[in-house]
């Protein structure tokens, strides 16, 4: 008989009860964690992602004095025809492999 009254009161005053309980539980956990953890784990600073990336890039660099000549450019085609070698694009943008016949046979070139 009293349970509906208790549940209604708990529902009404829940924010006022839960907040202090959460603060107490959180602060106790914080102090317990400070006691359990060693101080060197707290003081050790992990390098940032950008620093790690920069270090990896520096490690992967070759000797900066040994540079290829500017005349030799790997991966850059010398003409536009070398760029599109291996396929051609039709009006629709669909790739047509070499040796494949285009469906546009009426087009005169």
ROSE-4610 file (N, C-alpha, C; in Angstrom, 1 decimal, always signed):
// ROSE-4610
residu = [X/X/X/X/X/X/X/X/X/X/X/X/X/X/X/X/X/X/X/X/X/X/X/X/X/X/X/X/X/X/X/X/X/X/X/X/X/X/X/X/X/X/X/X/X/X/X/X/X/X/X/X/X/X/X/X/X/X/X/X/X/X/X/X/X/X/X/X/X/X/X/X/X/X/X/X/X/X/X/X/X/X/X/X/X/X/X/X/X/X/X/X/X/X/X/X/X/X/X/X/X/X/X/X/X/X/X/X/X/X/X/X/X/X/X/X/X/X/X/X/X/X/X/X/X/X/X/X/X/X/X/X/X/X/X/X/X/X/X/X/X/X/X/X/X/X/X/X/X/X/X/X/X/X/X/X/X/X/X/X/X/X/X/X/X/X/X/X/X/X/X/X/X/X/X/X/X/X/X/X/X/X/X/X/X/X/X/X/X/X/X/X/X/X/X/X/X/X/X/X/X/X/X/X/X/X/X/X/X/X/X/X/X/X/X/X/X/X/X/X/X/X/X/X/X/X/X/X/X/X/X/X/X/X/X/X/X/X/X/X/X/X/X/X/X/X/X/X/X/X/X/X/X/X/X/X/X/X/X/X/X/X/X/X/X/X/X/X/X/X/X/X/X/X/X/X/X/X/X/X/X/X/X/X/X/X/X/X/X/X/X/X/X/X/X/X/X/X/X/X/X/X/X/X/X/X/X/X/X/X/X/X/X/X/X/X/X/X/X/X/X/X/X/X/X/X/X]
num = [1/1/1/2/2/2/3/3/3/4/4/4/5/5/5/6/6/6/7/7/7/8/8/8/9/9/9/10/10/10/11/11/11/12/12/12/13/13/13/14/14/14/15/15/15/16/16/16/17/17/17/18/18/18/19/19/19/20/20/20/21/21/21/22/22/22/23/23/23/24/24/24/25/25/25/26/26/26/27/27/27/28/28/28/29/29/29/30/30/30/31/31/31/32/32/32/33/33/33/34/34/34/35/35/35/36/36/36/37/37/37/38/38/38/39/39/39/40/40/40/41/41/41/42/42/42/43/43/43/44/44/44/45/45/45/46/46/46/47/47/47/48/48/48/49/49/49/50/50/50/51/51/51/52/52/52/53/53/53/54/54/54/55/55/55/56/56/56/57/57/57/58/58/58/59/59/59/60/60/60/61/61/61/62/62/62/63/63/63/64/64/64/65/65/65/66/66/66/67/67/67/68/68/68/69/69/69/70/70/70/71/71/71/72/72/72/73/73/73/74/74/74/75/75/75/76/76/76/77/77/77/78/78/78/79/79/79/80/80/80/81/81/81/82/82/82/83/83/83/84/84/84/85/85/85/86/86/86/87/87/87/88/88/88/89/89/89/90/90/90/91/91/91/92/92/92/93/93/93/94/94/94/95/95/95/96/96/96/97/97/97/98/98/98/99/99/99/100/100/100/101/101/101/102/102/102/103/103/103/104/104/104/105/105/105/106/106/106/107/107/107/108/108/108/109/109/109]
x = [+0.8/+0.0/+0.8/+2.0/+2.8/+3.8/+3.9/+4.8/+4.5/+3.2/+2.9/+3.3/+3.2/+3.6/+5.1/+5.8/+7.3/+7.8/+7.2/+7.6/+7.3/+6.2/+5.8/+6.8/+7.2/+8.1/+9.5/+9.9/+11.2/+11.3/+10.2/+10.1/+10.2/+9.5/+9.5/+10.8/+11.5/+12.7/+14.0/+13.9/+15.0/+16.2/+16.0/+17.2/+17.9/+17.2/+17.8/+18.5/+18.2/+18.9/+20.0/+19.8/+20.8/+22.0/+21.9/+23.1/+24.1/+23.7/+24.7/+25.3/+24.5/+25.0/+26.1/+25.8/+26.8/+28.0/+27.9/+29.1/+30.0/+29.3/+30.1/+30.7/+30.0/+30.6/+31.8/+31.6/+32.7/+33.9/+33.7/+34.9/+35.6/+34.9/+35.5/+36.3/+35.7/+36.5/+37.7/+37.6/+38.8/+39.9/+39.6/+40.7/+41.2/+40.4/+40.9/+41.8/+41.5/+42.3/+43.7/+43.6/+44.9/+45.8/+45.2/+46.0/+46.6/+45.8/+46.2/+47.2/+47.0/+48.0/+49.3/+50.3/+51.6/+51.8/+52.6/+52.8/+53.4/+54.2/+54.9/+53.9/+52.8/+51.8/+51.1/+50.9/+50.2/+51.2/+52.4/+53.4/+53.9/+53.8/+54.3/+53.3/+53.9/+53.0/+53.2/+52.0/+52.0/+52.2/+53.0/+53.1/+51.8/+51.6/+50.4/+50.4/+49.3/+49.2/+50.1/+50.0/+50.8/+52.3/+52.7/+54.2/+54.6/+53.7/+54.1/+54.1/+53.2/+53.2/+54.5/+54.9/+56.1/+57.3/+57.4/+58.5/+58.6/+57.4/+57.4/+57.8/+57.4/+57.8/+59.3/+59.9/+61.3/+62.1/+61.6/+62.3/+62.2/+61.2/+61.0/+61.8/+62.3/+63.0/+64.3/+64.7/+66.0/+66.9/+68.2/+69.2/+68.8/+68.6/+68.1/+69.1/+70.4/+71.4/+71.3/+70.7/+70.6/+69.2/+69.1/+67.8/+67.9/+66.8/+66.7/+66.7/+67.2/+67.2/+65.7/+65.5/+64.2/+63.7/+64.6/+64.2/+63.4/+63.8/+63.2/+62.0/+60.8/+59.7/+58.9/+58.9/+58.2/+56.7/+55.9/+54.5/+53.8/+54.6/+54.0/+54.1/+53.0/+53.1/+53.7/+54.4/+55.0/+54.0/+53.0/+52.0/+50.6/+49.6/+48.2/+47.8/+48.4/+48.1/+48.5/+49.6/+50.1/+49.2/+48.6/+47.8/+46.6/+46.0/+44.7/+45.0/+46.2/+46.5/+45.8/+45.2/+44.5/+43.0/+42.4/+41.0/+40.6/+39.4/+38.9/+37.5/+37.1/+35.8/+34.8/+33.7/+32.7/+31.9/+30.9/+30.0/+29.4/+29.0/+28.3/+29.3/+30.6/+31.5/+31.9/+31.3/+31.6/+32.9/+33.7/+35.1/+34.9/+35.6/+35.7/+37.1/+37.3/+38.6/+39.1/+40.4/+41.0/+40.5/+40.2/+39.7/+38.2/+37.6/+36.1/+35.5/+34.4/+33.7/+32.7/+32.7/+31.7/+30.3/+29.3/+28.0/+27.6/+28.4/+28.1/+28.8/+28.3/+28.9/+28.5/+27.5/+27.0/+27.9/+28.7/+29.5/+30.6/+30.8/+31.8/+33.0/+34.2/+35.3/+36.2]
y = [-1.2/+0.0/+1.3/+1.2/+2.3/+2.4/+1.3/+1.3/+2.3/+2.4/+3.5/+4.9/+5.2/+6.5/+6.6/+5.6/+5.6/+5.8/+5.0/+5.1/+6.4/+7.0/+8.3/+9.4/+9.3/+10.2/+10.0/+8.8/+8.5/+9.1/+8.9/+9.5/+11.0/+11.6/+13.1/+13.6/+13.0/+13.6/+12.9/+12.1/+11.3/+12.2/+13.4/+14.2/+14.7/+15.0/+15.6/+14.5/+13.3/+12.2/+11.6/+11.5/+10.8/+11.7/+13.0/+13.8/+13.8/+13.9/+13.8/+12.4/+11.4/+10.0/+9.8/+10.3/+10.2/+11.0/+12.2/+12.9/+12.2/+11.6/+10.8/+9.6/+8.9/+7.7/+8.1/+9.1/+9.6/+10.0/+10.8/+11.3/+10.1/+9.2/+8.0/+7.2/+7.0/+6.3/+7.1/+8.4/+9.2/+9.0/+9.1/+9.0/+7.5/+6.5/+5.2/+5.0/+5.5/+5.4/+6.1/+7.2/+7.9/+7.1/+6.4/+5.6/+4.3/+3.8/+2.5/+2.8/+3.8/+4.0/+4.6/+4.3/+4.8/+6.2/+7.0/+8.4/+8.5/+7.5/+7.6/+7.3/+6.6/+6.4/+7.8/+8.5/+9.8/+10.8/+10.8/+11.8/+11.5/+10.3/+9.9/+10.5/+11.3/+12.0/+11.3/+10.9/+10.2/+11.3/+11.0/+12.0/+12.1/+13.2/+13.4/+12.7/+12.5/+11.8/+12.6/+13.9/+14.7/+14.4/+14.4/+14.2/+12.8/+11.8/+10.4/+10.3/+11.0/+11.0/+11.7/+12.8/+13.5/+12.6/+11.9/+11.0/+9.9/+9.3/+8.3/+8.8/+10.0/+10.6/+10.9/+11.3/+11.6/+10.3/+9.2/+7.9/+7.4/+7.6/+7.1/+7.9/+9.1/+9.9/+9.3/+9.4/+9.0/+10.1/+9.9/+10.9/+12.1/+13.3/+14.5/+15.0/+14.6/+15.0/+14.2/+13.0/+12.2/+12.3/+13.3/+13.6/+13.2/+12.7/+12.4/+13.7/+13.6/+14.7/+15.2/+16.4/+16.9/+16.4/+15.9/+15.4/+14.1/+13.3/+12.0/+12.2/+12.0/+12.2/+10.9/+10.1/+8.9/+9.1/+8.4/+8.4/+9.6/+10.5/+11.6/+11.4/+11.3/+11.0/+12.2/+11.9/+13.0/+13.6/+12.8/+13.4/+13.0/+13.6/+13.3/+11.9/+11.4/+10.1/+9.0/+9.2/+8.2/+8.2/+9.3/+9.4/+8.5/+8.5/+7.7/+6.4/+5.9/+4.6/+3.5/+2.6/+1.4/+1.5/+2.6/+2.7/+4.1/+4.1/+5.4/+5.6/+6.8/+7.1/+7.6/+7.0/+7.4/+8.6/+9.0/+10.1/+9.9/+8.7/+8.4/+8.4/+8.4/+8.3/+6.9/+5.9/+4.5/+4.1/+3.4/+3.0/+1.9/+2.0/+1.0/+0.5/-0.7/-1.3/-1.5/-1.5/-1.7/-3.1/-3.1/-4.3/-4.5/-3.8/-3.9/-3.0/-3.4/-2.6/-1.7/-0.5/+0.5/+0.2/+0.5/+0.3/+1.5/+2.5/+3.6/+3.4/+2.4/+2.1/+3.0/+3.8/+4.8/+6.0/+6.2/+7.5/+7.3/+8.3/+8.3/+9.2/+8.7/+9.5/+9.9]
z = [+0.0/+0.0/+0.0/+0.6/+0.7/-0.6/-1.3/-2.4/-3.5/-3.9/-4.9/-4.5/-3.2/-2.7/-2.8/-2.4/-2.4/-3.8/-4.8/-6.2/-6.8/-6.4/-6.9/-6.4/-5.1/-4.5/-5.2/-5.4/-6.0/-7.4/-8.2/-9.5/-9.5/-8.5/-8.4/-8.0/-7.0/-6.5/-7.0/-8.0/-8.6/-8.9/-9.6/-10.0/-8.7/-7.7/-6.5/-5.7/-5.9/-5.2/-6.0/-7.3/-8.1/-8.3/-8.4/-8.7/-7.5/-6.3/-5.2/-5.1/-5.3/-5.3/-6.4/-7.6/-8.7/-8.4/-7.8/-7.4/-6.4/-5.4/-4.4/-5.0/-5.8/-6.4/-7.4/-8.1/-9.0/-8.3/-7.2/-6.5/-5.8/-5.2/-4.6/-5.6/-6.8/-7.9/-8.3/-8.4/-8.7/-7.7/-6.4/-5.4/-5.3/-5.5/-5.5/-6.7/-7.9/-9.1/-8.9/-8.2/-7.9/-7.0/-6.0/-5.1/-5.8/-6.7/-7.4/-8.5/-9.3/-10.4/-9.9/-10.6/-10.2/-10.9/-10.3/-10.8/-12.2/-12.6/-13.9/-15.0/-14.8/-15.8/-16.1/-15.1/-15.2/-15.9/-15.5/-16.0/-17.5/-17.9/-19.2/-20.2/-21.1/-22.1/-23.4/-24.0/-25.3/-26.4/-27.4/-28.5/-29.3/-29.8/-30.6/-31.9/-32.6/-33.8/-34.9/-34.9/-35.9/-35.6/-34.4/-34.1/-34.6/-34.3/-34.8/-36.3/-37.0/-38.4/-38.9/-38.3/-38.8/-38.6/-37.4/-37.2/-38.2/-38.5/-39.6/-40.9/-41.3/-42.5/-42.6/-41.5/-41.4/-41.5/-40.9/-41.0/-42.4/-43.1/-44.5/-45.5/-45.2/-46.1/-46.5/-47.8/-48.3/-48.0/-48.5/-48.3/-49.2/-48.6/-49.4/-50.4/-50.3/-51.3/-52.6/-52.5/-53.7/-54.3/-55.2/-55.8/-57.3/-57.8/-59.2/-60.0/-61.3/-62.1/-62.4/-62.7/-63.0/-64.4/-65.2/-66.5/-66.4/-65.4/-65.2/-64.2/-64.6/-63.8/-63.8/-62.8/-62.8/-62.6/-63.4/-63.2/-63.9/-64.5/-65.2/-66.7/-67.4/-68.9/-69.6/-70.7/-71.5/-72.4/-72.8/-73.7/-73.2/-73.7/-73.3/-73.8/-74.8/-75.4/-74.4/-73.7/-72.8/-71.5/-71.2/-70.0/-70.1/-71.3/-71.5/-72.1/-72.0/-72.7/-72.0/-72.8/-72.2/-72.2/-72.3/-72.4/-73.0/-73.5/-74.0/-73.4/-73.3/-72.7/-73.8/-73.8/-74.7/-74.2/-74.9/-74.6/-73.2/-72.9/-71.6/-70.4/-70.7/-69.6/-69.2/-69.9/-69.7/-70.3/-69.5/-70.0/-71.0/-72.1/-73.2/-73.2/-72.9/-72.9/-74.4/-74.6/-75.9/-76.4/-77.7/-78.3/-78.2/-77.3/-77.2/-78.2/-78.8/-79.7/-79.0/-79.5/-78.9/-79.5/-78.7/-79.1/-80.1/-80.2/-81.1/-82.4/-83.2/-84.5/-85.6/-85.4/-86.4/-86.5/-85.5/-85.4/-86.4/-87.3/-88.3/-87.7/-87.9/-87.4/-88.5]
